[in-house]
């Protein structure tokens, strides 16, 4: 059974031989593993035993993580530097700080401005947009689940354009502006979704962080008014084409899970450990595939191999009962995680992923 087959069979509620897994490492964490173990960088995918290969359009803000994609993105004008090499600007005009472990927006083109007319909307039909994705797909499509990445979907794109605090304020006291901006972004995301369908993928990965450690970023009523109908328009493109949806949201988003399921979410990522797995299983059982949960804040970086094994075993026992669980940390692992603990996580997954183990 290939990794692609295992994921797709799980989605369609068919029997599988073992639970799939996926471990995300930051660039620095991956380099640390490569140097410590003395392996070639291209071998790390085999070491981690991941099931998904993420592919990005060249104007995605994460393209900078792939040096080949970044070279193409700069060549075709999707990204550019200004005065500083640690801040890269995308074709929306958003400036991204790439000097740290991770990436975040530091320049917002609509900060202190409501002139949406000044916003330059990128062309989702650009002929070069999927050039790097095509190369990666050709290499991995037989074995792995090719997953298109359409993250910063609507809400987070609005925050990056306007500024996080400012846009949340807009949702309360500047609703007309917020609606106009969200509608423009929705139209763009729908067109981009159509291009991903034409490109051909096994799964789409959409992403927008709706949660904090304690609950939703906004009220459930605001989420249902501003976010749900617009995100559903994007998802409809994929559901109509028979493409499964994996949605990413950090934080405690338990309050919106029923709505995400109703809208057609197949895989929910990364179910941070702040949401009790027992409650998730009790309330949602086989309605959605849970991806993640293994504590990346305390247990993986600071725990002993035995505690990592116990954590994996616990999640598999609770969420793996219906063969609808992807074993994974609840966040990307950073370079402060000891390589020995990453290896312990890999071994724990091997120990407990077999069905009926």
C-alpha positions in Angstrom: 0.0 0.0 0.0 1.5 3.3 -1.0 1.3 6.3 1.3 -1.1 8.0 -1.1 -3.3 4.9 -1.1 -3.2 4.8 2.7 -4.4 8.4 3.0 -7.1 8.2 0.4 -8.4 4.9 1.8 -8.6 6.5 5.2 -10.6 9.4 3.8 -13.0 7.0 2.1 -13.4 5.0 5.3 -11.7 1.9 3.9 -9.4 -0.5 5.8 -5.7 0.4 6.0 -2.7 -1.5 7.2 -1.4 1.1 9.6 -2.1 4.6 10.7 -0.3 7.2 8.6 2.0 9.8 10.1 3.6 13.1 9.2 6.3 15.1 11.0 6.9 18.7 10.1 10.3 20.2 10.8 11.4 23.8 10.3 14.3 24.3 7.9 16.7 24.7 10.8 15.4 21.6 12.6 15.7 19.6 9.4 19.3 20.8 8.8 20.1 19.9 12.4 18.9 16.4 11.8 20.8 16.1 8.6 24.1 17.3 10.2 23.7 15.2 13.4 22.9 11.9 11.6 25.2 12.6 8.6 22.6 11.9 6.0 21.8 13.6 2.7 19.1 16.2 2.8 16.9 14.4 0.3 16.9 11.3 2.6 15.1 13.1 5.5 11.7 12.4 3.9 12.4 8.7 4.1 13.5 9.1 7.7 10.4 10.9 8.8 8.1 8.5 6.9 5.8 11.3 5.9 2.7 10.7 3.8 2.1 14.2 2.3 4.1 16.2 -0.2 3.1 19.8 0.0 3.2 21.8 -3.2 2.9 25.6 -3.4 2.2 28.1 -6.1 5.2 30.3 -6.6 3.6 33.4 -5.0 2.8 31.6 -1.8 4.7 33.2 1.1 6.2 29.9 2.0 8.0 29.5 -1.3 11.0 31.1 0.2 11.6 27.9 2.2 12.5 26.0 -1.0 15.6 27.6 -2.6 14.6 26.4 -6.0 11.1 27.8 -5.7 12.5 31.1 -4.3 14.9 31.4 -7.3 12.0 31.0 -9.7 9.7 33.3 -7.7 12.2 36.1 -7.8 12.9 35.5 -11.5 9.2 35.7 -12.4 8.6 38.7 -10.1 6.4 37.0 -7.5 8.9 38.1 -4.7 11.4 40.9 -4.4 13.7 42.4 -1.9 13.9 46.1 -1.1 16.7 47.4 1.1 17.0 44.5 3.4 17.6 40.8 2.6 15.8 39.6 5.7 12.5 41.0 4.5 10.9 39.7 1.3 7.9 41.2 -0.4 5.3 39.2 -2.2 3.1 40.3 -5.1 0.4 41.5 -2.7 2.9 44.0 -1.3 3.1 42.2 2.1 6.6 42.2 3.6 7.7 39.0 5.3 10.4 38.7 7.9 12.5 35.6 6.9 15.3 36.1 9.4 13.8 34.0 12.2 12.8 30.4 12.5 9.4 30.8 10.8 8.0 33.6 8.8 5.6 36.5 9.7 4.3 39.6 8.1 6.0 42.9 9.2 4.8 45.2 6.4 1.0 45.5 5.8 0.1 47.5 2.6 -3.3 48.5 4.0 -2.1 49.5 7.4 -3.7 52.8 8.3 -5.3 52.8 4.9 -8.7 51.9 3.6 -7.9 52.4 0.0 -8.6 48.9 -1.3 -8.5 50.3 -4.8 -4.7 50.7 -4.3 -4.4 47.0 -3.7 -2.8 45.1 -6.6 -4.5 41.7 -6.9 -2.2 39.0 -8.2 -3.2 37.0 -11.3 -4.0 33.4 -10.3 -3.8 32.5 -14.0 -0.1 33.4 -14.3 1.5 30.7 -16.6 4.5 30.3 -14.2 2.6 30.0 -11.0 2.7 26.2 -10.7 6.1 25.6 -12.3 7.9 24.4 -9.1 4.8 22.4 -8.0 4.8 20.6 -11.4 8.5 19.5 -10.8 7.7 18.2 -7.3 4.5 16.5 -8.3 6.3 14.6 -11.2 8.9 13.3 -8.7 6.6 12.2 -5.9 3.1 11.6 -7.2 3.3 7.8 -7.4 4.1 7.2 -3.8 3.0 10.3 -1.8 -0.2 12.2 -1.4 0.3 15.4 -3.5 -1.2 18.2 -1.4 -1.8 21.7 -2.8 -1.3 24.4 -0.3 -3.8 27.3 -0.3 -3.1 28.8 3.1 -3.6 32.3 4.5 -7.1 31.6 3.2 -9.1 34.8 3.2 -9.0 35.7 7.0 -5.2 35.5 7.5 -4.6 37.2 4.1 -6.8 40.1 5.3 -4.8 40.2 8.6 -1.5 40.2 6.6 -2.7 43.0 4.4 -4.3 45.2 7.1 -2.4 44.2 10.2 -3.7 41.7 12.7 -5.0 44.1 15.4 -6.4 46.5 12.9 -8.4 43.9 11.0 -9.9 42.4 14.2 -11.0 45.9 15.1 -12.4 46.3 11.5 -14.6 43.3 12.2 -16.2 45.2 15.0 -16.4 48.8 14.1 -15.5 49.0 10.4 -17.6 46.2 9.1 -18.3 47.6 5.7 -14.6 47.8 4.9 -14.0 44.4 6.3 -16.7 42.8 4.2 -15.4 44.5 1.1 -11.8 43.3 1.7 -13.0 39.8 2.5 -15.1 39.6 -0.6 -12.2 40.7 -2.8 -10.0 38.0 -1.2 -12.7 35.4 -1.6 -13.0 36.1 -5.3 -9.3 35.6 -5.7 -9.2 32.4 -3.6 -12.1 30.9 -5.6 -10.1 31.6 -8.8 -7.0 30.1 -7.3 -8.9 27.0 -6.2 -10.1 26.5 -9.8 -6.4 26.7 -10.9 -5.4 24.0 -8.3 -8.2 21.8 -9.6 -6.9 22.2 -13.1 -3.4 21.5 -12.0 -4.4 18.2 -10.4 -3.8 17.3 -6.7 -4.8 14.5 -4.4 -5.8 16.8 -1.5 -6.0 20.6 -0.9 -4.6 22.1 2.3 -6.3 25.4 3.3 -5.3 27.3 6.3 -6.3 30.1 8.6 -5.7 30.3 12.3 -9.0 30.8 14.1 -7.9 30.0 17.6 -5.8 31.0 20.5 -4.7 28.7 23.4 -8.0 29.5 25.1 -10.6 29.7 22.4 -11.5 31.5 19.2 -9.8 34.7 18.1 -13.3 36.1 17.3 -16.8 35.3 18.5 -18.5 32.4 17.0 -21.2 34.7 15.6 -18.5 36.8 13.9 -16.9 33.6 12.5 -20.2 32.4 11.1 -20.9 35.8 9.6 -17.5 36.8 8.2 -15.6 33.6 7.6 -17.8 30.6 7.1 -19.8 31.5 4.0 -16.6 32.8 2.2 -14.5 29.8 3.1 -17.3 27.6 2.0 -17.3 29.2 -1.4 -13.6 28.2 -1.8 -14.2 24.7 -0.5 -17.2 24.2 -2.9 -14.7 24.3 -5.8 -12.8 21.4 -4.4 -15.8 19.3 -3.2 -17.4 19.7 -6.7 -14.2 18.3 -8.2 -14.0 15.4 -5.7 -10.8 16.7 -4.0 -10.6 16.1 -0.2 -10.0 19.1 2.0 -7.5 19.3 4.9 -7.9 22.5 6.9 -5.2 23.9 9.2 -6.0 26.1 12.2 -3.9 26.6 15.2 -5.4 27.0 18.7 -8.4 25.8 20.5 -11.0 25.8 17.7 -13.4 23.2 19.1 -16.3 25.6 18.8 -16.1 25.7 15.0 -15.3 22.1 14.4 -19.0 21.1 13.8 -19.3 23.8 11.2 -16.1 22.8 9.4 -17.4 19.2 9.2 -20.7 20.4 7.9 -18.9 22.4 5.2 -17.0 19.4 4.1 -13.7 19.2 6.0 -12.1 15.8 5.6 -8.9 16.3 7.7 -8.5 18.7 10.6 -4.9 19.8 11.3 -3.2 20.1 13.7 -5.6 19.5 16.7 -3.3 21.1 19.2 -3.1 19.2 22.5 -5.0 22.0 24.3 -8.1 20.3 22.9 -8.6 17.1 24.9 -8.5 14.1 22.5 -11.1 12.3 24.7 -13.6 15.1 24.1 -12.8 15.3 20.4 -13.4 11.6 19.9 -16.5 11.6 22.0 -18.1 14.5 20.1 -16.9 13.9 16.5 -15.7 10.3 16.3 -15.5 9.3 12.7 -16.9 12.5 11.2 -13.5 13.9 10.5 -9.9 12.7 10.4 -7.8 14.2 13.2 -4.2 15.1 12.3 -1.7 15.9 15.1 -2.2 16.3 18.8 1.2 15.1 20.0 2.4 17.8 22.4 5.1 19.9 20.7 5.3 22.5 23.5 6.5 20.3 26.4 6.7 16.6 25.7 8.5 16.4 22.4 11.1 19.2 23.1 11.7 18.5 26.8 10.4 15.0 27.5 12.3 11.7 27.7 11.9 9.0 25.0 9.6 7.1 27.3 7.2 10.0 27.7 7.2 10.6 24.0 6.3 7.0 23.4 3.5 7.2 26.0 2.1 10.3 24.4 2.0 8.7 21.0 0.4 5.6 22.4 -2.2 7.6 24.2 -3.3 9.5 21.1 -3.4 6.3 19.0 -5.5 4.6 21.6 -8.0 7.5 21.8 -8.2 8.8 18.2 -7.0 5.8 16.3 -9.8 3.5 17.3 -11.8 4.2 14.0 -8.7 4.2 11.8 -9.3 8.0 11.3 -6.2 9.5 12.8 -2.9 10.7 11.4 -0.1 10.5 13.9 1.8 13.8 14.1 3.0 16.5 16.4 0.5 19.4 17.0 2.9 21.9 15.4 6.0 22.1 13.3 9.0 21.1 15.3 11.7 23.7 15.7 15.5 23.4 16.1 15.3 23.5 19.9 14.0 19.9 19.8 16.9 17.5 20.4 17.5 15.2 17.5 17.4 12.3 19.9 13.8 13.2 20.7 12.9 13.5 17.1 14.3 10.0 16.6 12.3 8.9 19.7 9.1 10.3 18.1 9.8 8.4 14.8 10.4 5.2 16.8 7.2 5.7 18.8 5.2 6.1 15.7 6.6 2.8 14.4 5.8 1.1 17.7 2.1 2.2 17.7 1.0 2.8 14.1 0.1 -0.7 13.2 -3.7 -1.3 13.3 -4.5 -3.3 16.4 -1.2 -2.7 18.1 
